[in-house]
């Protein structure tokens, strides 16, 4: 695994803390397997699902790494996020909602670039740029920051309009859930918080659309529509560095920081 760090001096004394951007994958089912469109017969608590209305990912990355596996390159974002889905079991008018909190998002590098079309800086949008593709949106927190001049205030108003239309209105429920989770200390901020990585594709398609968890959690590992499987096997196949508790604790500290920055800086800017 090769960690690609950001320049520390560039981000020192930054009023938004560690926040740079918020990534949204609006249709995870299609994004995870664009060729087969996940033709699984989904079920929930032993009941057949008629339709999945939404399967979305909201993720606030604190940093990322490139993972090389069997000659293929993958991008691992780590930070605080949520997989959120609503679906119908009995009829289209009966909607059930479920979610899983995430600390990582893993996808092939070419898929990231195809949906991101931005290579420098590799993940975080330059300036106030919004990034949009068929499945992925990225919103820069800088577009909501205070501006001193008239032009900056106009850009801020424009950015606010985009975020309301493309982020807050369609994804308000998972945003509120993520805000509540990051405000507390039960999901991202305890020393025992496990790493939970949502995988689009890994190891030459040996793994497609899975959540890999660091530690067993019976409740978390319950099946959820839109995700092919959830298994506590992350440390069985990830690079050896992940078996180092010191390394994992370092990741947890960074995730804890970005979670708090989102709860008390980012979320109030977005949801006010």
N, C-alpha and C positions, 0 to 999 in steps of 0.2 A: 504494500500500500504506500502510495506517495501522497503526502499531505502538501497541499498548495496553500500556503498561508498568505493572509493579507498583510500589507505593510502596516506595522503598528504606528509609526509616526503619523501616517496619513489619517488615521482614525482616532487619534488621541483627543481628549477633551471634546468629544462629539456630543452634541445635545441630545441625540437620539440613542445614546448608549451604543450597544452592538447592533442595533437595527439597521438594516440596509434595504431589504426588500421582503415582500410576501409573495410566495408562489402558490398559484391555484391550478390544479388539474381538474377541469370541470366535469369530465366524463372519464373516470378512472377505468371502468370496464372496457371501453374502447381503446383507451391509451395503453393499457397493459397488454392487450393482444389485438393489434389492429388487423391481423390477417384472418384470425379465426373468430373474432368478435365474441369470444368467450361464450360458446354455445352451451355451456353448462346448464343443467336444470337446477336452479338455485332453490335452496330450502332454508327454513328458519324455524328452529325449535320443532323439528319434525313435521313442518307444514310446508307444502309447496307454495312457491311464490309465483304470482301471475306476471307481475311487471316490477322492474326496478326503475323507479322514477328518477332518482339521483344517486350518483356514486362519485363523490367529490373528495379531493384532498386539498387541505389548506396547510401550508408549511412555511415556517419562518426560519430560514437557514442562518446559522451562526458562522459556519465555515464548511469546507468540503474537502474531499480527498479523491484522488484517482486510484482506482483499484484495478490491477492487472491480473486476469485470471485466464489461464489457458490461451494466451495470446490475444485476448480481447480486453478492451478498455471500458471501464465502467466509472460512473460518477456517483459518489456517495455524498449526499447532503446530510449534515446532521444539525439538529436544532429541535424546535418544538412544533408539533403539528397534530392534525386530526384527520382520520378517514371518517367520512360521514355519509350515510346512505338512508334514503327512505324508499319504501316499497309497499306493494299491496299483496296481501295474503289471500283475502276472500274476494274482494272486488276492487275495482279501480278507485272507489270512493273511500275505502278503508286503508288508511296509510299508517304504516309503522316506521319508526325511526330508530336507528342504532348507530353506534360509533365506536372507534378505537383510537386512543391517543398514540402518537408516534414520536420517536426521537431520531429517526433516520429515514431517508428516501434514496433508494438505489435504482439506477437505470443505466442502460448502455450509453456510452458517451455520444455515439452518433444520434441516438434518439434525443438526448438533451440538446445537441447542436441543431438538429433538424427543427425542433420546436422552439428553439431559443434564438437562433441566428445572431448570436452575440458572443464573441470569443474573448474580448478584453474590456474590462475585467471579466474573468471567466464566468462568474456567476452573477455578481451584483451589477445591476444596470448602471451605466454611466449617467451621472447627473440626475435629471428628472425623467429619464426615458421610461415609458411604459412598453412592455413587450407582450405581444399577443400572437398566438398561432391557433390552429384548429382546436387543440386540447389544452394548451397551457397559457396562463396569464401570469405576468409578474408586475407587481406594483411597488414602486420605490417609495419608501417612507419620506425621503427628502422632499417629495412633492407636496407634503403636508406641513413642512416646517415653516417657522415664521420667516417672513420676507420683509426687507427694509424698503426696497424701492417699488415703484408702481409696476414695473414689468414683472418683478418677482411675485407681487401680489396677484397679478393676473394669471401667471402660471400656476400659482397655488390654487386659485379659484377653479381654473380649468382642470387641474389634477384632482381636486375635490369632487368635481362633477363626474369625472371618469370613475373614481373609486366608488362613489355612491351608486352609479348605474351598473357598473360591472362587478363590483365586489359586495357592497353592503346589501343592496336589495336582493340579489339572488342567493347570497350565502350568509344572511344575518344569523340564522339559527346556529350553524356550526361555529361562526365567529364568536358568538356569545358563549357557547360551550367551551371553546378554547380559552377565552378570556377568564372564565370562572376557574378552569383547571390551572391556568398559570398563576392566578392570584393565590391559590392554596399551596399546600406543601405535600400533596399526596401523589402527584403524577410525575413531576419533573424535578423536584427540589429536595428530595431526601437522598441520603447516601446509598440507599438500597433501590432507588429507582432503576428498573432494568432498561436496557437498550431494546428498542422495538423498531425494527427496520422493515419498511414496506418496499417490496421488491417488484419492479416491473418485469425485469428479465435479468438472469444471471447465469454464468457458466454455460454459455452457448445453448441457452434455452432449456437447460436442465431444471431451472427454476423459473416459473412464470407466475406472476400475480400471487405472491405469497407475503405473509408477514412472518418474519423470523424474530423470535424473542430470545433474550439472553437467559432468562430464568423461567422455570415453569410457573404458570398462573392459570389455574383451572377456569376462572371466570373470563379472563382475557382471551383464552384460547377457544372459547365457544365460537362456532361458525357464524359468519356474518355475510349477508348477500353482497356479491361483487368481489369478494376475496376468495380465491381458490382454496387456500388453506392457511392456518395459523399454527406454527409449531415452535416449540422452545428448543430450537437447534441452531441458533445463530453462531455460537462458538464452535460448532462442529465443522463448519465449512468456510468461515471467514478467515482472513489472514491471521497468522500466528500472533501478531501484535495485539489482537483483541483478547487473547488469553492472559495478557498482562494486566493485572488489576490496577496498577499505577496508571497505565495508559487509559483504561476505561474510566477511572475516577477523574482524569483530566477532561475527558469528553463530557462526563456528567456535570462537571463544574461549568463548562462553557454552555451547556444546554440550560442549566439552572439560571445562568446570567441572562440568556436571550429570552427565557420564559418570563422572568421578572421585568425585563425591559418591554416586552410586548404587553404584559398585564398593566403596567403603570405608566407607560409612555405611548406605545403604539396603538393599543386598543382604544384608549380614550380619544386619540386623534382620529381614528377611523370611524368610531361609533358615536361620536358626539353629535 
